[in-house]
Amino acid sequence: MENAIARKLDPPEINPVEIESVLLNRLASVGQKSYAEHMGISESTVSRRKAEGYFCNMAKELAFLGIQAAPPEAVLVSRNYLTAVRDSR
């Protein structure tokens, strides 16, 4: 357990492919029609964006900026919290 916590304290390598996967899975989950309506665009624009690599580019930008994407069921914990848990043992 302690080794797992220590590994989690290392800065993550943010992978754009993983971010793109999260984005596309969420898009599939909410549906293109619902997404299009919320964004004020047509469904065909959403399809075109997928085909043209819009979400891939967005994922690369997020990764470069050090921003992670996580599905809603994920639990995000700060490194400070993990450090406190590790040090309290």
PDB file of N, CA, C and O in Angstrom:
ATOM      1  N   MET A   1       0.833  -1.195   0.000  1.00  0.00           N
ATOM      2  CA  MET A   1       0.000   0.000   0.000  1.00  0.00           C
ATOM      3  C   MET A   1       0.876   1.255   0.000  1.00  0.00           C
ATOM      4  O   MET A   1       0.603   2.213  -0.723  1.00  0.00           O
ATOM      5  N   GLU A   2       1.921   1.237   0.813  1.00  0.00           N
ATOM      6  CA  GLU A   2       2.789   2.409   0.901  1.00  0.00           C
ATOM      7  C   GLU A   2       3.490   2.679  -0.425  1.00  0.00           C
ATOM      8  O   GLU A   2       3.661   3.834  -0.817  1.00  0.00           O
ATOM      9  N   ASN A   3       3.898   1.607  -1.120  1.00  0.00           N
ATOM     10  CA  ASN A   3       4.524   1.782  -2.429  1.00  0.00           C
ATOM     11  C   ASN A   3       3.546   2.381  -3.427  1.00  0.00           C
ATOM     12  O   ASN A   3       3.929   3.202  -4.260  1.00  0.00           O
ATOM     13  N   ALA A   4       2.280   1.971  -3.345  1.00  0.00           N
ATOM     14  CA  ALA A   4       1.266   2.515  -4.251  1.00  0.00           C
ATOM     15  C   ALA A   4       1.093   4.005  -4.011  1.00  0.00           C
ATOM     16  O   ALA A   4       0.976   4.779  -4.962  1.00  0.00           O
ATOM     17  N   ILE A   5       1.075   4.410  -2.757  1.00  0.00           N
ATOM     18  CA  ILE A   5       0.942   5.833  -2.436  1.00  0.00           C
ATOM     19  C   ILE A   5       2.169   6.591  -2.927  1.00  0.00           C
ATOM     20  O   ILE A   5       2.039   7.680  -3.486  1.00  0.00           O
ATOM     21  N   ALA A   6       3.351   6.031  -2.726  1.00  0.00           N
ATOM     22  CA  ALA A   6       4.576   6.696  -3.178  1.00  0.00           C
ATOM     23  C   ALA A   6       4.559   6.889  -4.683  1.00  0.00           C
ATOM     24  O   ALA A   6       4.966   7.942  -5.174  1.00  0.00           O
ATOM     25  N   ARG A   7       4.094   5.884  -5.431  1.00  0.00           N
ATOM     26  CA  ARG A   7       4.016   6.012  -6.892  1.00  0.00           C
ATOM     27  C   ARG A   7       3.046   7.115  -7.291  1.00  0.00           C
ATOM     28  O   ARG A   7       3.292   7.836  -8.258  1.00  0.00           O
ATOM     29  N   LYS A   8       1.961   7.253  -6.566  1.00  0.00           N
ATOM     30  CA  LYS A   8       0.961   8.267  -6.897  1.00  0.00           C
ATOM     31  C   LYS A   8       1.471   9.677  -6.615  1.00  0.00           C
ATOM     32  O   LYS A   8       0.928  10.648  -7.141  1.00  0.00           O
ATOM     33  N   LEU A   9       2.496   9.794  -5.799  1.00  0.00           N
ATOM     34  CA  LEU A   9       3.042  11.114  -5.496  1.00  0.00           C
ATOM     35  C   LEU A   9       3.929  11.642  -6.612  1.00  0.00           C
ATOM     36  O   LEU A   9       4.172  12.847  -6.689  1.00  0.00           O
ATOM     37  N   ASP A  10       4.413  10.761  -7.475  1.00  0.00           N
ATOM     38  CA  ASP A  10       5.210  11.206  -8.615  1.00  0.00           C
ATOM     39  C   ASP A  10       4.318  11.987  -9.571  1.00  0.00           C
ATOM     40  O   ASP A  10       3.160  11.619  -9.767  1.00  0.00           O
ATOM     41  N   PRO A  11       4.836  13.061 -10.173  1.00  0.00           N
ATOM     42  CA  PRO A  11       4.028  13.804 -11.152  1.00  0.00           C
ATOM     43  C   PRO A  11       3.593  12.874 -12.288  1.00  0.00           C
ATOM     44  O   PRO A  11       4.396  12.081 -12.782  1.00  0.00           O
ATOM     45  N   PRO A  12       2.346  12.966 -12.696  1.00  0.00           N
ATOM     46  CA  PRO A  12       1.856  12.055 -13.732  1.00  0.00           C
ATOM     47  C   PRO A  12       2.396  12.423 -15.109  1.00  0.00           C
ATOM     48  O   PRO A  12       2.680  13.585 -15.397  1.00  0.00           O
ATOM     49  N   GLU A  13       2.526  11.421 -15.934  1.00  0.00           N
ATOM     50  CA  GLU A  13       2.797  11.661 -17.345  1.00  0.00           C
ATOM     51  C   GLU A  13       1.431  11.766 -18.005  1.00  0.00           C
ATOM     52  O   GLU A  13       0.692  10.785 -18.082  1.00  0.00           O
ATOM     53  N   ILE A  14       1.109  12.938 -18.471  1.00  0.00           N
ATOM     54  CA  ILE A  14      -0.219  13.156 -19.037  1.00  0.00           C
ATOM     55  C   ILE A  14      -0.192  12.731 -20.498  1.00  0.00           C
ATOM     56  O   ILE A  14       0.562  13.272 -21.308  1.00  0.00           O
ATOM     57  N   ASN A  15      -1.019  11.765 -20.813  1.00  0.00           N
ATOM     58  CA  ASN A  15      -1.050  11.149 -22.129  1.00  0.00           C
ATOM     59  C   ASN A  15      -2.238  11.685 -22.929  1.00  0.00           C
ATOM     60  O   ASN A  15      -3.383  11.465 -22.536  1.00  0.00           O
ATOM     61  N   PRO A  16      -1.995  12.379 -24.039  1.00  0.00           N
ATOM     62  CA  PRO A  16      -3.096  12.922 -24.835  1.00  0.00           C
ATOM     63  C   PRO A  16      -4.041  11.844 -25.368  1.00  0.00           C
ATOM     64  O   PRO A  16      -5.233  12.095 -25.543  1.00  0.00           O
ATOM     65  N   VAL A  17      -3.516  10.651 -25.626  1.00  0.00           N
ATOM     66  CA  VAL A  17      -4.371   9.569 -26.130  1.00  0.00           C
ATOM     67  C   VAL A  17      -5.396   9.171 -25.068  1.00  0.00           C
ATOM     68  O   VAL A  17      -6.555   8.906 -25.386  1.00  0.00           O
ATOM     69  N   GLU A  18      -4.962   9.130 -23.805  1.00  0.00           N
ATOM     70  CA  GLU A  18      -5.892   8.807 -22.722  1.00  0.00           C
ATOM     71  C   GLU A  18      -6.936   9.909 -22.555  1.00  0.00           C
ATOM     72  O   GLU A  18      -8.110   9.622 -22.322  1.00  0.00           O
ATOM     73  N   ILE A  19      -6.514  11.158 -22.672  1.00  0.00           N
ATOM     74  CA  ILE A  19      -7.459  12.273 -22.561  1.00  0.00           C
ATOM     75  C   ILE A  19      -8.478  12.203 -23.691  1.00  0.00           C
ATOM     76  O   ILE A  19      -9.677  12.367 -23.462  1.00  0.00           O
ATOM     77  N   GLU A  20      -8.006  11.961 -24.903  1.00  0.00           N
ATOM     78  CA  GLU A  20      -8.923  11.850 -26.041  1.00  0.00           C
ATOM     79  C   GLU A  20      -9.919  10.723 -25.811  1.00  0.00           C
ATOM     80  O   GLU A  20     -11.099  10.862 -26.132  1.00  0.00           O
ATOM     81  N   SER A  21      -9.458   9.624 -25.265  1.00  0.00           N
ATOM     82  CA  SER A  21     -10.344   8.501 -24.977  1.00  0.00           C
ATOM     83  C   SER A  21     -11.433   8.901 -23.988  1.00  0.00           C
ATOM     84  O   SER A  21     -12.601   8.557 -24.175  1.00  0.00           O
ATOM     85  N   VAL A  22     -11.054   9.626 -22.935  1.00  0.00           N
ATOM     86  CA  VAL A  22     -12.042  10.104 -21.958  1.00  0.00           C
ATOM     87  C   VAL A  22     -13.045  11.024 -22.644  1.00  0.00           C
ATOM     88  O   VAL A  22     -14.251  10.895 -22.434  1.00  0.00           O
ATOM     89  N   LEU A  23     -12.554  11.952 -23.460  1.00  0.00           N
ATOM     90  CA  LEU A  23     -13.444  12.895 -24.150  1.00  0.00           C
ATOM     91  C   LEU A  23     -14.431  12.165 -25.061  1.00  0.00           C
ATOM     92  O   LEU A  23     -15.631  12.439 -25.035  1.00  0.00           O
ATOM     93  N   LEU A  24     -13.917  11.241 -25.861  1.00  0.00           N
ATOM     94  CA  LEU A  24     -14.790  10.535 -26.803  1.00  0.00           C
ATOM     95  C   LEU A  24     -15.750   9.587 -26.096  1.00  0.00           C
ATOM     96  O   LEU A  24     -16.889   9.421 -26.534  1.00  0.00           O
ATOM     97  N   ASN A  25     -15.307   8.967 -25.013  1.00  0.00           N
ATOM     98  CA  ASN A  25     -16.214   8.107 -24.248  1.00  0.00           C
ATOM     99  C   ASN A  25     -17.337   8.916 -23.619  1.00  0.00           C
ATOM    100  O   ASN A  25     -18.486   8.476 -23.594  1.00  0.00           O
ATOM    101  N   ARG A  26     -17.006  10.100 -23.110  1.00  0.00           N
ATOM    102  CA  ARG A  26     -18.049  10.962 -22.529  1.00  0.00           C
ATOM    103  C   ARG A  26     -18.997  11.468 -23.607  1.00  0.00           C
ATOM    104  O   ARG A  26     -20.202  11.573 -23.380  1.00  0.00           O
ATOM    105  N   LEU A  27     -18.456  11.781 -24.778  1.00  0.00           N
ATOM    106  CA  LEU A  27     -19.300  12.206 -25.895  1.00  0.00           C
ATOM    107  C   LEU A  27     -20.273  11.091 -26.257  1.00  0.00           C
ATOM    108  O   LEU A  27     -21.456  11.345 -26.482  1.00  0.00           O
ATOM    109  N   ALA A  28     -19.781   9.865 -26.313  1.00  0.00           N
ATOM    110  CA  ALA A  28     -20.648   8.725 -26.613  1.00  0.00           C
ATOM    111  C   ALA A  28     -21.681   8.528 -25.508  1.00  0.00           C
ATOM    112  O   ALA A  28     -22.824   8.159 -25.777  1.00  0.00           O
ATOM    113  N   SER A  29     -21.278   8.774 -24.281  1.00  0.00           N
ATOM    114  CA  SER A  29     -22.176   8.590 -23.142  1.00  0.00           C
ATOM    115  C   SER A  29     -23.323   9.601 -23.142  1.00  0.00           C
ATOM    116  O   SER A  29     -24.476   9.234 -22.916  1.00  0.00           O
ATOM    117  N   VAL A  30     -23.011  10.864 -23.392  1.00  0.00           N
ATOM    118  CA  VAL A  30     -24.062  11.889 -23.376  1.00  0.00           C
ATOM    119  C   VAL A  30     -24.812  11.951 -24.696  1.00  0.00           C
ATOM    120  O   VAL A  30     -25.947  12.423 -24.752  1.00  0.00           O
ATOM    121  N   GLY A  31     -24.177  11.475 -25.750  1.00  0.00           N
ATOM    122  CA  GLY A  31     -24.806  11.471 -27.072  1.00  0.00           C
ATOM    123  C   GLY A  31     -24.445  12.709 -27.873  1.00  0.00           C
ATOM    124  O   GLY A  31     -24.382  13.822 -27.351  1.00  0.00           O
ATOM    125  N   GLN A  32     -24.209  12.479 -29.158  1.00  0.00           N
ATOM    126  CA  GLN A  32     -23.824  13.586 -30.040  1.00  0.00           C
ATOM    127  C   GLN A  32     -24.924  14.631 -30.155  1.00  0.00           C
ATOM    128  O   GLN A  32     -24.644  15.828 -30.216  1.00  0.00           O
ATOM    129  N   LYS A  33     -26.174  14.181 -30.184  1.00  0.00           N
ATOM    130  CA  LYS A  33     -27.282  15.126 -30.329  1.00  0.00           C
ATOM    131  C   LYS A  33     -27.352  16.058 -29.120  1.00  0.00           C
ATOM    132  O   LYS A  33     -27.463  17.276 -29.266  1.00  0.00           O
ATOM    133  N   SER A  34     -27.286  15.474 -27.933  1.00  0.00           N
ATOM    134  CA  SER A  34     -27.338  16.268 -26.706  1.00  0.00           C
ATOM    135  C   SER A  34     -26.153  17.234 -26.634  1.00  0.00           C
ATOM    136  O   SER A  34     -26.314  18.399 -26.272  1.00  0.00           O
ATOM    137  N   TYR A  35     -24.969  16.741 -26.981  1.00  0.00           N
ATOM    138  CA  TYR A  35     -23.760  17.575 -26.984  1.00  0.00           C
ATOM    139  C   TYR A  35     -23.909  18.725 -27.975  1.00  0.00           C
ATOM    140  O   TYR A  35     -23.596  19.875 -27.665  1.00  0.00           O
ATOM    141  N   ALA A  36     -24.393  18.395 -29.172  1.00  0.00           N
ATOM    142  CA  ALA A  36     -24.560  19.414 -30.212  1.00  0.00           C
ATOM    143  C   ALA A  36     -25.536  20.502 -29.760  1.00  0.00           C
ATOM    144  O   ALA A  36     -25.279  21.692 -29.942  1.00  0.00           O
ATOM    145  N   GLU A  37     -26.652  20.083 -29.171  1.00  0.00           N
ATOM    146  CA  GLU A  37     -27.641  21.056 -28.694  1.00  0.00           C
ATOM    147  C   GLU A  37     -27.039  21.953 -27.616  1.00  0.00           C
ATOM    148  O   GLU A  37     -27.242  23.167 -27.630  1.00  0.00           O
ATOM    149  N   HIS A  38     -26.306  21.360 -26.690  1.00  0.00           N
ATOM    150  CA  HIS A  38     -25.703  22.134 -25.602  1.00  0.00           C
ATOM    151  C   HIS A  38     -24.673  23.136 -26.132  1.00  0.00           C
ATOM    152  O   HIS A  38     -24.568  24.256 -25.632  1.00  0.00           O
ATOM    153  N   MET A  39     -23.920  22.718 -27.144  1.00  0.00           N
ATOM    154  CA  MET A  39     -22.866  23.567 -27.699  1.00  0.00           C
ATOM    155  C   MET A  39     -23.391  24.541 -28.754  1.00  0.00           C
ATOM    156  O   MET A  39     -22.664  25.433 -29.191  1.00  0.00           O
ATOM    157  N   GLY A  40     -24.649  24.373 -29.163  1.00  0.00           N
ATOM    158  CA  GLY A  40     -25.221  25.259 -30.176  1.00  0.00           C
ATOM    159  C   GLY A  40     -24.693  24.988 -31.571  1.00  0.00           C
ATOM    160  O   GLY A  40     -24.569  25.904 -32.384  1.00  0.00           O
ATOM    161  N   ILE A  41     -24.383  23.732 -31.847  1.00  0.00           N
ATOM    162  CA  ILE A  41     -23.889  23.328 -33.164  1.00  0.00           C
ATOM    163  C   ILE A  41     -24.744  22.173 -33.675  1.00  0.00           C
ATOM    164  O   ILE A  41     -25.562  21.626 -32.936  1.00  0.00           O
ATOM    165  N   SER A  42     -24.555  21.808 -34.928  1.00  0.00           N
ATOM    166  CA  SER A  42     -25.322  20.698 -35.494  1.00  0.00           C
ATOM    167  C   SER A  42     -24.639  19.369 -35.186  1.00  0.00           C
ATOM    168  O   SER A  42     -23.446  19.312 -34.884  1.00  0.00           O
ATOM    169  N   GLU A  43     -25.434  18.299 -35.271  1.00  0.00           N
ATOM    170  CA  GLU A  43     -24.866  16.964 -35.081  1.00  0.00           C
ATOM    171  C   GLU A  43     -23.797  16.671 -36.126  1.00  0.00           C
ATOM    172  O   GLU A  43     -22.795  16.017 -35.838  1.00  0.00           O
ATOM    173  N   SER A  44     -24.019  17.161 -37.337  1.00  0.00           N
ATOM    174  CA  SER A  44     -23.034  16.913 -38.394  1.00  0.00           C
ATOM    175  C   SER A  44     -21.707  17.613 -38.079  1.00  0.00           C
ATOM    176  O   SER A  44     -20.640  17.122 -38.449  1.00  0.00           O
ATOM    177  N   THR A  45     -21.777  18.745 -37.405  1.00  0.00           N
ATOM    178  CA  THR A  45     -20.547  19.429 -36.994  1.00  0.00           C
ATOM    179  C   THR A  45     -19.792  18.585 -35.973  1.00  0.00           C
ATOM    180  O   THR A  45     -18.565  18.506 -36.008  1.00  0.00           O
ATOM    181  N   VAL A  46     -20.531  17.960 -35.068  1.00  0.00           N
ATOM    182  CA  VAL A  46     -19.895  17.081 -34.080  1.00  0.00           C
ATOM    183  C   VAL A  46     -19.209  15.922 -34.795  1.00  0.00           C
ATOM    184  O   VAL A  46     -18.063  15.593 -34.489  1.00  0.00           O
ATOM    185  N   SER A  47     -19.905  15.307 -35.741  1.00  0.00           N
ATOM    186  CA  SER A  47     -19.327  14.193 -36.508  1.00  0.00           C
ATOM    187  C   SER A  47     -18.087  14.645 -37.271  1.00  0.00           C
ATOM    188  O   SER A  47     -17.075  13.945 -37.307  1.00  0.00           O
ATOM    189  N   ARG A  48     -18.180  15.810 -37.873  1.00  0.00           N
ATOM    190  CA  ARG A  48     -17.045  16.339 -38.630  1.00  0.00           C
ATOM    191  C   ARG A  48     -15.859  16.608 -37.699  1.00  0.00           C
ATOM    192  O   ARG A  48     -14.714  16.311 -38.043  1.00  0.00           O
ATOM    193  N   ARG A  49     -16.138  17.169 -36.530  1.00  0.00           N
ATOM    194  CA  ARG A  49     -15.069  17.439 -35.568  1.00  0.00           C
ATOM    195  C   ARG A  49     -14.368  16.145 -35.153  1.00  0.00           C
ATOM    196  O   ARG A  49     -13.143  16.102 -35.040  1.00  0.00           O
ATOM    197  N   LYS A  50     -15.153  15.097 -34.929  1.00  0.00           N
ATOM    198  CA  LYS A  50     -14.544  13.808 -34.578  1.00  0.00           C
ATOM    199  C   LYS A  50     -13.644  13.324 -35.706  1.00  0.00           C
ATOM    200  O   LYS A  50     -12.516  12.895 -35.465  1.00  0.00           O
ATOM    201  N   ALA A  51     -14.140  13.391 -36.931  1.00  0.00           N
ATOM    202  CA  ALA A  51     -13.389  12.899 -38.093  1.00  0.00           C
ATOM    203  C   ALA A  51     -12.137  13.729 -38.363  1.00  0.00           C
ATOM    204  O   ALA A  51     -11.122  13.198 -38.815  1.00  0.00           O
ATOM    205  N   GLU A  52     -12.207  15.020 -38.089  1.00  0.00           N
ATOM    206  CA  GLU A  52     -11.082  15.918 -38.383  1.00  0.00           C
ATOM    207  C   GLU A  52     -10.071  16.019 -37.241  1.00  0.00           C
ATOM    208  O   GLU A  52      -9.101  16.769 -37.340  1.00  0.00           O
ATOM    209  N   GLY A  53     -10.289  15.275 -36.167  1.00  0.00           N
ATOM    210  CA  GLY A  53      -9.319  15.266 -35.075  1.00  0.00           C
ATOM    211  C   GLY A  53      -9.453  16.404 -34.079  1.00  0.00           C
ATOM    212  O   GLY A  53      -8.503  16.717 -33.362  1.00  0.00           O
ATOM    213  N   TYR A  54     -10.628  17.030 -34.027  1.00  0.00           N
ATOM    214  CA  TYR A  54     -10.864  18.132 -33.092  1.00  0.00           C
ATOM    215  C   TYR A  54     -10.590  17.702 -31.649  1.00  0.00           C
ATOM    216  O   TYR A  54      -9.926  18.415 -30.897  1.00  0.00           O
ATOM    217  N   PHE A  55     -11.108  16.530 -31.273  1.00  0.00           N
ATOM    218  CA  PHE A  55     -10.951  16.066 -29.894  1.00  0.00           C
ATOM    219  C   PHE A  55      -9.516  15.618 -29.622  1.00  0.00           C
ATOM    220  O   PHE A  55      -9.024  15.739 -28.500  1.00  0.00           O
ATOM    221  N   CYS A  56      -8.855  15.105 -30.646  1.00  0.00           N
ATOM    222  CA  CYS A  56      -7.435  14.747 -30.533  1.00  0.00           C
ATOM    223  C   CYS A  56      -6.609  16.002 -30.260  1.00  0.00           C
ATOM    224  O   CYS A  56      -5.743  16.000 -29.385  1.00  0.00           O
ATOM    225  N   ASN A  57      -6.873  17.059 -31.000  1.00  0.00           N
ATOM    226  CA  ASN A  57      -6.152  18.324 -30.794  1.00  0.00           C
ATOM    227  C   ASN A  57      -6.453  18.916 -29.424  1.00  0.00           C
ATOM    228  O   ASN A  57      -5.559  19.436 -28.757  1.00  0.00           O
ATOM    229  N   MET A  58      -7.713  18.837 -29.005  1.00  0.00           N
ATOM    230  CA  MET A  58      -8.085  19.341 -27.691  1.00  0.00           C
ATOM    231  C   MET A  58      -7.329  18.562 -26.608  1.00  0.00           C
ATOM    232  O   MET A  58      -6.854  19.144 -25.633  1.00  0.00           O
ATOM    233  N   ALA A  59      -7.224  17.250 -26.789  1.00  0.00           N
ATOM    234  CA  ALA A  59      -6.511  16.415 -25.823  1.00  0.00           C
ATOM    235  C   ALA A  59      -5.032  16.787 -25.765  1.00  0.00           C
ATOM    236  O   ALA A  59      -4.442  16.826 -24.685  1.00  0.00           O
ATOM    237  N   LYS A  60      -4.437  17.058 -26.916  1.00  0.00           N
ATOM    238  CA  LYS A  60      -3.024  17.461 -26.950  1.00  0.00           C
ATOM    239  C   LYS A  60      -2.825  18.789 -26.230  1.00  0.00           C
ATOM    240  O   LYS A  60      -1.844  18.966 -25.509  1.00  0.00           O
ATOM    241  N   GLU A  61      -3.755  19.720 -26.424  1.00  0.00           N
ATOM    242  CA  GLU A  61      -3.663  21.017 -25.752  1.00  0.00           C
ATOM    243  C   GLU A  61      -3.768  20.849 -24.242  1.00  0.00           C
ATOM    244  O   GLU A  61      -2.979  21.420 -23.490  1.00  0.00           O
ATOM    245  N   LEU A  62      -4.747  20.060 -23.804  1.00  0.00           N
ATOM    246  CA  LEU A  62      -4.920  19.836 -22.370  1.00  0.00           C
ATOM    247  C   LEU A  62      -3.680  19.178 -21.768  1.00  0.00           C
ATOM    248  O   LEU A  62      -3.228  19.566 -20.690  1.00  0.00           O
ATOM    249  N   ALA A  63      -3.132  18.183 -22.466  1.00  0.00           N
ATOM    250  CA  ALA A  63      -1.936  17.496 -21.970  1.00  0.00           C
ATOM    251  C   ALA A  63      -0.764  18.467 -21.865  1.00  0.00           C
ATOM    252  O   ALA A  63      -0.031  18.451 -20.876  1.00  0.00           O
ATOM    253  N   PHE A  64      -0.586  19.306 -22.873  1.00  0.00           N
ATOM    254  CA  PHE A  64       0.510  20.278 -22.846  1.00  0.00           C
ATOM    255  C   PHE A  64       0.360  21.240 -21.674  1.00  0.00           C
ATOM    256  O   PHE A  64       1.346  21.613 -21.038  1.00  0.00           O
ATOM    257  N   LEU A  65      -0.872  21.639 -21.393  1.00  0.00           N
ATOM    258  CA  LEU A  65      -1.136  22.572 -20.301  1.00  0.00           C
ATOM    259  C   LEU A  65      -1.108  21.897 -18.933  1.00  0.00           C
ATOM    260  O   LEU A  65      -1.228  22.562 -17.904  1.00  0.00           O
ATOM    261  N   GLY A  66      -0.947  20.569 -18.928  1.00  0.00           N
ATOM    262  CA  GLY A  66      -0.888  19.838 -17.661  1.00  0.00           C
ATOM    263  C   GLY A  66      -2.239  19.598 -17.035  1.00  0.00           C
ATOM    264  O   GLY A  66      -2.347  19.405 -15.824  1.00  0.00           O
ATOM    265  N   ILE A  67      -3.276  19.611 -17.861  1.00  0.00           N
ATOM    266  CA  ILE A  67      -4.636  19.412 -17.370  1.00  0.00           C
ATOM    267  C   ILE A  67      -5.055  17.982 -17.663  1.00  0.00           C
ATOM    268  O   ILE A  67      -4.985  17.522 -18.803  1.00  0.00           O
ATOM    269  N   GLN A  68      -5.489  17.287 -16.631  1.00  0.00           N
ATOM    270  CA  GLN A  68      -5.941  15.916 -16.791  1.00  0.00           C
ATOM    271  C   GLN A  68      -7.451  15.896 -16.990  1.00  0.00           C
ATOM    272  O   GLN A  68      -8.164  16.784 -16.523  1.00  0.00           O
ATOM    273  N   ALA A  69      -7.919  14.885 -17.679  1.00  0.00           N
ATOM    274  CA  ALA A  69      -9.353  14.665 -17.844  1.00  0.00           C
ATOM    275  C   ALA A  69      -9.692  13.358 -17.150  1.00  0.00           C
ATOM    276  O   ALA A  69      -8.944  12.385 -17.246  1.00  0.00           O
ATOM    277  N   ALA A  70     -10.807  13.337 -16.459  1.00  0.00           N
ATOM    278  CA  ALA A  70     -11.216  12.129 -15.747  1.00  0.00           C
ATOM    279  C   ALA A  70     -12.713  11.932 -15.915  1.00  0.00           C
ATOM    280  O   ALA A  70     -13.468  12.903 -15.954  1.00  0.00           O
ATOM    281  N   PRO A  71     -13.146  10.684 -16.015  1.00  0.00           N
ATOM    282  CA  PRO A  71     -14.578  10.426 -16.098  1.00  0.00           C
ATOM    283  C   PRO A  71     -15.249  10.784 -14.772  1.00  0.00           C
ATOM    284  O   PRO A  71     -14.582  10.846 -13.739  1.00  0.00           O
ATOM    285  N   PRO A  72     -16.563  11.019 -14.794  1.00  0.00           N
ATOM    286  CA  PRO A  72     -17.247  11.471 -13.581  1.00  0.00           C
ATOM    287  C   PRO A  72     -17.182  10.482 -12.419  1.00  0.00           C
ATOM    288  O   PRO A  72     -17.302  10.886 -11.262  1.00  0.00           O
ATOM    289  N   GLU A  73     -16.995   9.199 -12.707  1.00  0.00           N
ATOM    290  CA  GLU A  73     -16.941   8.221 -11.618  1.00  0.00           C
ATOM    291  C   GLU A  73     -15.567   8.168 -10.945  1.00  0.00           C
ATOM    292  O   GLU A  73     -15.400   7.483  -9.936  1.00  0.00           O
ATOM    293  N   ALA A  74     -14.595   8.877 -11.492  1.00  0.00           N
ATOM    294  CA  ALA A  74     -13.247   8.894 -10.916  1.00  0.00           C
ATOM    295  C   ALA A  74     -13.222   9.749  -9.653  1.00  0.00           C
ATOM    296  O   ALA A  74     -13.979  10.710  -9.515  1.00  0.00           O
ATOM    297  N   VAL A  75     -12.342   9.377  -8.747  1.00  0.00           N
ATOM    298  CA  VAL A  75     -12.128  10.153  -7.533  1.00  0.00           C
ATOM    299  C   VAL A  75     -10.747  10.783  -7.648  1.00  0.00           C
ATOM    300  O   VAL A  75      -9.744  10.082  -7.780  1.00  0.00           O
ATOM    301  N   LEU A  76     -10.703  12.093  -7.597  1.00  0.00           N
ATOM    302  CA  LEU A  76      -9.431  12.805  -7.724  1.00  0.00           C
ATOM    303  C   LEU A  76      -8.954  13.232  -6.341  1.00  0.00           C
ATOM    304  O   LEU A  76      -9.703  13.819  -5.560  1.00  0.00           O
ATOM    305  N   VAL A  77      -7.699  12.927  -6.058  1.00  0.00           N
ATOM    306  CA  VAL A  77      -7.118  13.225  -4.752  1.00  0.00           C
ATOM    307  C   VAL A  77      -5.843  14.024  -4.981  1.00  0.00           C
ATOM    308  O   VAL A  77      -5.045  13.688  -5.856  1.00  0.00           O
ATOM    309  N   SER A  78      -5.650  15.069  -4.205  1.00  0.00           N
ATOM    310  CA  SER A  78      -4.460  15.910  -4.380  1.00  0.00           C
ATOM    311  C   SER A  78      -3.208  15.206  -3.864  1.00  0.00           C
ATOM    312  O   SER A  78      -3.284  14.334  -2.999  1.00  0.00           O
ATOM    313  N   ARG A  79      -2.070  15.594  -4.401  1.00  0.00           N
ATOM    314  CA  ARG A  79      -0.795  15.048  -3.928  1.00  0.00           C
ATOM    315  C   ARG A  79      -0.565  15.411  -2.464  1.00  0.00           C
ATOM    316  O   ARG A  79       0.007  14.624  -1.708  1.00  0.00           O
ATOM    317  N   ASN A  80      -1.009  16.602  -2.064  1.00  0.00           N
ATOM    318  CA  ASN A  80      -0.858  17.009  -0.661  1.00  0.00           C
ATOM    319  C   ASN A  80      -1.595  16.050   0.266  1.00  0.00           C
ATOM    320  O   ASN A  80      -1.087  15.688   1.327  1.00  0.00           O
ATOM    321  N   TYR A  81      -2.785  15.646  -0.137  1.00  0.00           N
ATOM    322  CA  TYR A  81      -3.560  14.702   0.671  1.00  0.00           C
ATOM    323  C   TYR A  81      -2.836  13.360   0.756  1.00  0.00           C
ATOM    324  O   TYR A  81      -2.725  12.780   1.836  1.00  0.00           O
ATOM    325  N   LEU A  82      -2.344  12.870  -0.379  1.00  0.00           N
ATOM    326  CA  LEU A  82      -1.625  11.594  -0.372  1.00  0.00           C
ATOM    327  C   LEU A  82      -0.367  11.670   0.485  1.00  0.00           C
ATOM    328  O   LEU A  82      -0.033  10.717   1.189  1.00  0.00           O
ATOM    329  N   THR A  83       0.322  12.792   0.425  1.00  0.00           N
ATOM    330  CA  THR A  83       1.512  12.975   1.258  1.00  0.00           C
ATOM    331  C   THR A  83       1.133  12.925   2.731  1.00  0.00           C
ATOM    332  O   THR A  83       1.821  12.289   3.529  1.00  0.00           O
ATOM    333  N   ALA A  84       0.044  13.590   3.094  1.00  0.00           N
ATOM    334  CA  ALA A  84      -0.412  13.591   4.483  1.00  0.00           C
ATOM    335  C   ALA A  84      -0.785  12.184   4.934  1.00  0.00           C
ATOM    336  O   ALA A  84      -0.476  11.792   6.060  1.00  0.00           O
ATOM    337  N   VAL A  85      -1.443  11.427   4.072  1.00  0.00           N
ATOM    338  CA  VAL A  85      -1.817  10.050   4.411  1.00  0.00           C
ATOM    339  C   VAL A  85      -0.561   9.207   4.605  1.00  0.00           C
ATOM    340  O   VAL A  85      -0.453   8.447   5.566  1.00  0.00           O
ATOM    341  N   ARG A  86       0.380   9.351   3.687  1.00  0.00           N
ATOM    342  CA  ARG A  86       1.627   8.581   3.780  1.00  0.00           C
ATOM    343  C   ARG A  86       2.390   8.934   5.054  1.00  0.00           C
ATOM    344  O   ARG A  86       2.888   8.051   5.752  1.00  0.00           O
ATOM    345  N   ASP A  87       2.478  10.223   5.349  1.00  0.00           N
ATOM    346  CA  ASP A  87       3.270  10.669   6.493  1.00  0.00           C
ATOM    347  C   ASP A  87       2.600  10.378   7.830  1.00  0.00           C
ATOM    348  O   ASP A  87       3.269  10.367   8.863  1.00  0.00           O
ATOM    349  N   SER A  88       1.305  10.145   7.827  1.00  0.00           N
ATOM    350  CA  SER A  88       0.598   9.870   9.083  1.00  0.00           C
ATOM    351  C   SER A  88       0.764   8.417   9.516  1.00  0.00           C
ATOM    352  O   SER A  88       0.302   8.038  10.592  1.00  0.00           O
ATOM    353  N   ARG A  89       1.410   7.609   8.704  1.00  0.00           N
ATOM    354  CA  ARG A  89       1.585   6.181   9.040  1.00  0.00           C
ATOM    355  C   ARG A  89       2.786   5.970   9.880  1.00  0.00           C
ATOM    356  O   ARG A  89       3.086   4.836  10.255  1.00  0.00           O
TER     357      ARG A  89
END
